[in-house]
């Protein structure tokens, strides 16, 4: 086992160096938002998707575009609007008169990185067009099923301060996102750097650090990172505490309507492995699970009406759970 862990550590360190070079390259363009960039990289090597909530102008679009440029991957931005149709995302079939047959025209989703901008502005029928792509990594166009490119990452954004003209995301769709990230305003120092960087005509060019093949290798290697039974037990306790808080001495029954789904357990372990890889380790520590817990769970814990009326915060509930569950 020690020899195996040593080999995993060595490969993790090599991949970690590459990933930190990607992070440094993104920092040439993105000011601050270090945690969001790190979690985006973790999502990528975990082969997941991410939902980003933040006010306008905090570089949500620029962040994923810069990531795609540093990884030599295709990128497309889809602006979700009320008049958007599912075919505008997945593609459709057109009739070719010369051949008297139908031709499948692939939509913009057939790329590596998809930015679903303001996803909650499109009706549920359009939002559901992403479900098959996000889960099965394939798209069905009028009976014609086609595989998507690898790696494939959906980053969806939504604005927390507007409700007019928006549609609530279905729980089934929200659950398919590995992370829900919260992006806030930069501090004064970062704001000054943003002004200096983007108003003086400086060239902000990003180099391609790794290839899409490198990313798929990392995604495959991430599965082999060692997670002890005590780690999986720790994860199941955390998730179970969101469903049965009374059994763990937590007075949260009046706050939680529904606990986290089994996907939460999977993403906690997979995300913990990815965080370990980013730290250059071939094994998972409890700190890796804690590092991703809030982002994995905040959109999977459904609060009661009373809790929402009282302004309860899912992150505070998650923090209470983490403080209560015994660390292995």
N, C-alpha and C positions, 0 to 999 in steps of 0.2 A: 504493500500500500504506500509506504514512504517513497519508493522509487516512482510509482505512478503519480503521486502528488508532486514530486519534484519535476517530472516531465510536464505536468499540467502547468506548474508555476512558470517554467521556462517559456512555454508557448504563450501563456497569458502575458508575460512581461513583453514579449516581442509584439504581440497584438496591441498591448496597452501603449507602447511607444508610438505605434502608427496612429492609434485613435487620439492620442494627445497631440500629435502633429496636426490632425484634422481639426481638433478643438482650437489649437493655436491659429490655424489658418482662418477659421471662422471669426476669431477674435480680431482679425485685421479689419473686418467690416462691422461686426456686431459689437456694440459697446455695452459692457455689463451683461446681464442676463446669463451669467455663467452657469447657474443651476439649470435653467431651461435648456441651454445648449447641451449640457451633460446628460440631461434626461432624454433629450432627443436622440443623442448618440446611443444611449442605453436601449431606447425603443428600437432603433434600427438594428442593433446586433441581437436583440431579442426577437426580431422578426414580428414586431407588433405594429400598432397604429396609435396615434396620439391625438387627443382633443385639447386644444389650447383655448383658454378663456382669458381675454385681456382687452383693455380699452383700446380704441384705435390709436395707431401711431407708435406702438411699442416694438415694432420690427418683427412681427409674427411672420409676415410674408417673406421679408428679406432673410430671415433666419434659415428657413428651409431652402430657399433658393441658393443661398450661400453654401449650405450643406451639400446640395446636389452638385454644385460647381467644384467643390473640393473632393468629391468622390467619383467624378466622371460618370455621372448617371443622368438619365433624362429627367426633365422637370416640366410640369404643366400646372398652371393655375386655373382653377375653375371658379368663377364667380357665381355663387348660388343666388338666384333671384326667384321671385314668385312665378315667373313665366317659363322657367327652365323645365325641360322635359327629360325623362329618363334616357331617351335616345341621344340627347345632347351629350351625355356622359359615356354611355356604353357603346353607342354606335347603332347602326340600323342596316336594313337591306334595301338596295335600290334595284330597279328593273333596268336591265340593259337591252335596249331594243335590237341592237345588232346581233346579240347572241341569244336573244329570246330567253333569257334566264336572269335570276336574281344574283346580285353580287353583295357580299357582306362588306360594309364599310366600318372599320374599327373607329371607335370614339377616342377622345383624348385620354381616357383612363388607361390606355395601353402604353404606359410609360413606367418609369421607376418610382418617381416621387410625385404624388398628387397632392396639391394644396386645394382643399375644399374650403374656400373662403366664405365666411359667414354662412355656414351650413344650415343654420336654423332659419334662414330666410326663404328656403325652398320648401314646398309642401311635402308631406310624408311620402308620397309616391316617388318623388325624386330622391329623397334621402334613402329610401329602401333600395334604390338601384345600386347603392354602394355595399349593401350587406353581403351579397354573394362574392363580390370582389374582395372584401376585407377578410372574409372567413375562409372561402374555398380557393382564393387566388385564381379565380376564373370568372368569365363573363358569358352569359347566355344571351345570344341575339337571335330572337325568333327561331329557337330550336338549334341554333348553331353555337356550340360551346367552345370557347377559346381560352387557353391558358394566358395568364398575365406574365409580364417580364419579372425577372428576379435581379436584384432585390425589389420589393414592392412595399412602399410606405405611404399611408394616407395620413396627412396632417390636416385636421379640420379645425377651423377657428370659429368662435362665436363671441359676440359682444355682450358683456354682462349688464350694460347700462341701458339697453334699448329693448323694449318689448313690443312696440308697435310694428306690425308687419312681420312678425316672427312666428315660427312654429316650434312647439316643444319637441325635442328629440325623443323618439320612442325609447323606452328602457332597453329593449332588445338591441337597438343600435348602439346606444351609449355603452352597453356592456361589452361590445366588441372592441372598444378602444382599450388598449393596455393601460395607458396613462391619461389622466386629466391634469394638465398643467395650468397653473395660474400665473400670469405674467402681469407685473405691476409697473408703475412708472419708474424711471431711473432716478437715482439721487442727484443732487446738485452737481457734484463733480462729474458724474457720468454724462449729465445733460450738457455740461460745458464741453466735454470731449466730443459729443455727438455734433454740436454746433461747429466745432473746429474741424472735425473730420469731413463733414458733408457740405460745408459752405465755402471752402477755400480752394476748390478745384483739385484736391488731391486725388490721385489715381488709386482706387481701391480694387486691385486685381487679386483674384484668388487662384492659387495653383492647385492642380489636381494631385492630391496626395496618394490616394489609393484607388483601385479599380473596383468595378461592381463585382468582379470575381473574388477579390479580396474580402468584400463584405459578406458574400455567400459562404466563404470559408469560415469567417468568424462566426456567422450564425450557426453553422454546423458544429463548430468547436464548442460554442457556448453550451450546447446540450451535454457535453462530456465533462464540464466542470463539476467537481465533486460537491455534493450536498449530503451531509450526514443525516441519519434518521432523526437526530435531535433537532436539526434544522427544519425538516419537514413536519415534525411534531410541533415545533414552535409556530410554524405557519398555520397549521390546522387549528391550533388553539386561538390564534388571532382572529381567523375567519369565523370560527365557531362562536367566539365572544360577540361578534356582530349579530349573530342569530339568537343566541341564548345568553344575554348578558347577565341574567340573574344567577346562572350557574358559576359565574366568576366573581360574584360579589359586586357587580356593577349595577348601579341604579339608573339604567338606561332604557328600561322597558317602555316608558312613556315617550321616549324620544325616537326610537327606531321602529319604523313600520316593517321594513324588510331588511334583512342582513345581506351581506355580500354573497355573490354566486360562486359556484366552483371555479369559474374562470379566475376569480380573485386569487385563489390558492395557487393556480398554475402560474399566473403572472408574477406573483410574489416570489416564487422560486426561480422562474426564468429571469425575472428582473434582478433578483439577488445574484444570480450567476453572472449576469452581464455587468453588474456593478463590481463584482469581484474581479472580472477580467479587466475592467477599466483601471482597477487598482493594482493590476499585475499579479493577481493571485489565482491559483487553480482550484481553490476551494472556497465555499461560502461560509461567512461568519454571520452571527446575528446582526451585526452592524449593517451588513449588506441588505438584509431584509428591512430593517428600520429605515434605511436610506430611501427605499422605494415605496414604503407602506402607504404614506399619505396619498401619493399620486395614483396608486393602484386602487385604493379603497374609497376615496372621496366621492366618486361618482357612482359607486356601487351600493352605498348605504342610503336607503330611502328613509327620509325623516317623516314622522307623523305630522299631521296638520297642526297640532298643538306646538310641536317643536319648531316648525317653520314660523308659526305666529309669534313665538317667543324669540325668534332670531337665532336659533341654535345653529352652531357651526359644525359641519361634519368633521373638519380637521381637529376640533377640540375633542370630539368623541373618539376619534382615532388615537389621539394622544393619550387619553385616559385609558384606552384599551392597552396600548403599548406599555404604559406604566404599570398596569395591573398584571399582565401576563408574565410569568416567570421566564427570564432569559436563560437558555441552556448553557 
